[in-house]
Amino acid sequence: MNDEYDLETLAVRAGTVRSQFNEHSEAMFLTSSFVFSSAAEAAARFKGEQPGPIYARFTNPTVNMMEARLAALEGAERCVAFSSGMAAILATVMGLMKAGEHIVASRSIFGSTVQLFSNILGRFGIETTYVSPTDPAEWRAALKPNTKLFFVESPSNPLTEVSDIRALATIAREAGAWLAVDNCFCSPALQRPLDLGADIVIHSATKYLDGQGRVLGGAVLGSQILMEGVYTFLRTAGPTLSAFNAWVILKGLETLSIRMDAHSRNALELAKWLEAQPQVARVLYPGLPSHPQHALAMAQQKTGGGIVAFDLKGGKDAAWKLIDATKLLSITANLGDTKSTITHPSSTTHSRMTPEQRDAAGIGDGLVRIAVGLESVSDIKADLARGLA
Ligand SMILES: *Cc1c(COP(=O)(O)O)cnc(C)c1O
């Protein structure tokens, strides 16, 4: 049904498979294994000659429904689900690369991704070079004969820098490398990286795809051929999404589009308001004309998204004071929730980077990130106004 329908329709309809009971809403299959009707059928399933579930480490109907629905939304041939976003990123590298190969990654990526690439994969002979998310020339200059993967988040966390996905895809293709985009901040409701030329899309489903802060999950999407390697890693190593979490995410996807529009509306209004506050040095939101990559963002995203970052003139003291004065916003590092969250990146999500790495990435001590939720935006402003005063 993927070519025939719009995203809103696919979000509630794609991927549904009904059991013998013909249930309307998708069922949750809480079972670790599946029974075969004969020894011959068991053999055929294991050989891959007959489709159908075998064992829930790598085949579960609820997980498969969620994968099919997300694949439809991203316009991907195949989706492989994982237990978390980090498991999805690990599986991408483990499934597609080998020791002695090289990654070029944006300097402005999720803190745990930097730790994974530098401290863990580095020990297994995979080297990573970090470059500017906003300067494609740096990506070209970082290429080596053994470069296999470009890895970028756009917009980035927490600075909302926007990368030119089309330009990076062209450079990667010419070099025989794959471009992977962590599409966590936009979700397919706002941006479809495969349409822009990327080879792989990665999700932390923990964020907007669930959308209500309930479960962890992750996904990798791309062509059948690329996903075969990623799936083989899942099947063998087992960072599997549980059927329960898949069912929660499947239900989250049904409201993705209307949630993303509402998050974006609130975030744009909050960003405009923050820009007018004298205590605020700068506001980083792709939907604001003042954002350095505003035009690019509007060309490849539907809206500016739900994340707003801003620097306070008063540095860390002012940032902590603002955070501690809130009564409504949640002080937590999560994002993509219906509830607004407020974070001080330099002392939390990005605290494991060295001060030099943080400086290079532009994550100062006065930086505050708000993942704007679905509360009334007047109430969010009032909560912040107290701490700014
Ligand atoms: C949260 C996040 C991740 C990691 O996802 P988990 O589900 O927490 O493992 C990866 N990338 C980005 C951009 C994130 O925000």
The ligand as an SDF file (V2000), in Angstrom:
LIG
                    3D

 15 15  0  0  0  0  0  0  0  0999 V2000
   18.3940    9.2230   22.2610 C   0  0  0  0  0  0  0  0  0  0  0  0
   19.1610    9.2790   21.0140 C   0  0  0  0  0  0  0  0  0  0  0  0
   19.8820    8.1760   20.5810 C   0  0  0  0  0  0  0  0  0  0  0  0
   19.9730    6.8900   21.3790 C   0  0  0  0  0  0  0  0  0  0  0  0
   18.7530    6.2550   21.5010 O   0  0  0  0  0  0  0  0  0  0  0  0
   18.3810    5.2790   22.7420 P   0  0  0  0  0  0  0  0  0  0  0  0
   17.0390    4.7750   22.3520 O   0  0  0  0  0  0  0  0  0  0  0  0
   18.3870    6.1100   23.9800 O   0  0  0  0  0  0  0  0  0  0  0  0
   19.4080    4.2180   22.7830 O   0  0  0  0  0  0  0  0  0  0  0  0
   20.5540    8.2740   19.3780 C   0  0  0  0  0  0  0  0  0  0  0  0
   20.5310    9.4160   18.6560 N   0  0  0  0  0  0  0  0  0  0  0  0
   19.8490   10.5040   19.0470 C   0  0  0  0  0  0  0  0  0  0  0  0
   19.8580   11.7360   18.2100 C   0  0  0  0  0  0  0  0  0  0  0  0
   19.1480   10.4790   20.2420 C   0  0  0  0  0  0  0  0  0  0  0  0
   18.4970   11.5740   20.6570 O   0  0  0  0  0  0  0  0  0  0  0  0
  1  2  1  0
  2  3  1  0
  2 14  2  0
  3  4  1  0
  3 10  2  0
  4  5  1  0
  5  6  1  0
  6  7  2  0
  6  8  1  0
  6  9  1  0
 10 11  1  0
 11 12  2  0
 12 13  1  0
 12 14  1  0
 14 15  1  0
M  END
$$$$
